[in-house]
Amino acid sequence: MGLAEEDKKTLVVYKLEKAKETIAEIPILIENGLWRNAANRLYYACFYAVSALLLKHGHSAHTHGGTKGLFGKYFVLTGIISKEQNKLYERLFDLRQKGDYDDWIVVKEDDIVPLLEPARDFIKTIEQLINNQ
């Protein structure tokens, strides 16, 4: 049984707000040199936005890999989202995976700072898609 339409709309708004709140945390993490945490939050900010977009269109996955797959199928392969933005999302996914689970990886400032503005743009793009559809 799926969500009622009104509940779905509420959840989409919630997930998008969660994405924006999460991206707002990152400058604080950068300021304090918390690079692994920043990698995690960069990915999750974009993940929440992607989850909102998928939900808006009646799709959801139970795993991060499933979310990436559905996003690719419905939004990247169709040209709605650029391949460049999808590469950013995949890079954030990989960086978060390594930062969270690989004890030997070192996440550095150079890994994080260049990704902040593209991640903000990614979320804005998704927000525009949600609001214009």
Secondary structure, DSSP 8 states (H G I E B T S, - for coil): ----HHHHHHHHHHHHHHHHHHHHHHHHHHHTT-HHHHHHHHHHHHHHHHHHHHHHTT---SSHHHHHHHHIIIIITTTSS-HHHHHHHHHHHHHHHHHHH-TT----HHHHHHHHHHHHHHHHHHHHHHHH-
